[in-house]
Amino acid sequence: MASTSNIVVWGDSQPTNKPPFFNGVNYAYWKNRMKLFIQAYDLEAWKIIMRGYIAPTSNIESWSVEEDKGFSTNAKAMHLIFCALGPDEYGRVSSCSNAKEIWDKLEVTHEGTNQVKETKIGLLNLSYENFKMDPEEDIKTMSDRFSVIVNGLKGYGEVIPEDKLVRKMIYSLPDSWDSKKTAIIEAKDLKVLKLDELIGSLLTHEMMSTGKEEKKKEVEKKKVGLALKASKKDDDSSEEDEEKEMAMFAKRFKNFMLTNKGRRFQRDEGFKSNKGRDPLTCYECNKPGHIRFDCPQLKKNSYEKKKHKAHVATWSDDESSDEDEDEVANLCLMAIEDDSMVTSNSSYSFDYTFDELQDVYNELALEYEKLILKNRKITSKLKNENDSLSKSNMEFESKIKEMQVQIKDFEKRNQDLQNLLSKVHEDHQKELDDLKASFNKVGTKLVEKCENSRPNYVRKNYHGYRQRSPNRKKIRSIWVPKGLIANKDVDLLSKWIPKGTKLLGTNSYGPKRVWVPKHT
C-alpha cells in the first residue's frame, strides 16, 4: 500500500483544464486536488461519484432522457478520473463499471479499509497529543510538522476546532519560551486568535531572539583573552591520587630547580650502588620494578575509562613550598591569546604505539563493514518481505472491496425481489378477496333462488302427499260450468278449506242424481 506520508516535489503548475496526475504516490494530496477539479468541472459528475450509478438493463434505444443524462454524466466522471491516472493505477481500476467504484477502489487501495483508517486516526491522535517542539527545532519546522498531523486528521474526517489548535501550539513550546507564552495568553483572546496569527507572532519573536544571540557572539569574539576555570570532583580514587601525585611532583621539581640553581650535581659520600638494595615496589599493583606513576595497570584502567587529562601546574617565585603543599591540585588552568597558545611543559602519555592503535582501528573498521553488510542484507530482506506483504494486502483488500460491492448488489436485488413478492402477494390477496365476495354474492342469490323454488307438500285425505307449485293459492276441486275460463294465478284443482266448511252452490263430489221433470 502506498504511503500517504511520502513527500513529492511537484514541478510547474498545471493548467486549470487538466486533471492532477496520480502515479501512486501521496494519495491524500491528489485526492483533495482531484475532488476540487471534478467539482469545478461538473458538479453532477461529483454527485454521481458520491451516490453511485447503475446502468439501465433495457435496450439503449429505448432509454429516456433522464437515463441518457445519467449515463453521460457517469461516463464523464470516469473519463476525468482515468485521464488523471498513470499506467499502473489505470490497470488497477480499468475493470470498474462506474465512477463510484473507481473512486472507492482507489481509496481502499491507498488509504485502507475502515479498520485501517481507524488505526491511522488513532496514531495521528496519539501524535497530536504527544506533540512537542524539539530543542533544536525552529518555529517553521515545528508548524509544518504540526500542520501535517492536523491535515491528516482532517483528511479522515477528524476536524479539530481552531481554539484547541492554538492552545496546543502554545503549550507545545519549550521552557525557553515561557515569557512569550505568558505574554500571548495575557494579551490575546485565545478563542478568537487564529493559528496563522500565532505562528506569525512566534516567527517574529524567534527572529528577534536570533539577532540578539548573533550580536552577543560577535562581542565575545572580540575579547583578546579568556580564562576558563573548571573543577570537577571524580569519584574514582585512582584518578584523584594520580592528579595529586603529578601536582606534588611538579611542585617539588620546581623548588628543587630553584634551590639548586647554578649548582652541579655531586655524588654524596655515603652514596652506594643500588646493588643490594630492595627493588622498587608499585603501590598500585604491588609488583616490583616500577613505581605507581609508571604502573601499566593504572594506565590501562585510565584508557578504558577514556578520561585523559593534561595537567599543567605553575607557581609564582615568591610562593613558599609550605603554602604550596596545602593547596588543592584539582585545577586546570588554560590561557588563550590571539596568536599564541601556552602548552604544558610535561604531558601524560601511554605505552600504546601508533601502529597498535592503527591495528585496533583497522580491526574495528573491518568489523564495522561486516556489520554494515549484514545490516544491508537484513534490511533488503525485510524490505522485500514488506513489499510482498503489502502487495498481498492490496490484492486481498481489492478482492474484499469487490466482494463488498457484490454483496451490496445482491442485497439490493434481494430487497427488490422482496418488494416485488410483497406486491404480488398483495395483488393476489386482493383478487382472492374479490372472488370470495363475488362467490358469496352469487351463492346468496342461488340459495335464495333455491329457497324460492323449493316444492311444498300438503297432506290431502288419505292419499298421502301431493306436490304442488309454490306461492300458488290452493282450493278444493269445484265444479264449474263448461266453457268457463279459470284464472291462471289460481289453481282451481286444489285449495285448502277448513274441515266442516260448506260452500253454497258447490258440490265437491258432483251431483248424485240428475233431476228430470216428472212428466217428461
Beta strands, then each sheet from edge to edge (+ up, - down):
strand 1: 226-230
strand 2: 332-336
strand 3: 456-459
strand 4: 465-468
strand 5: 473-474
strand 6: 490-491
sheet 1: 1+ 2-
sheet 2: 3+ 4-
sheet 3: 5+ 6+
end
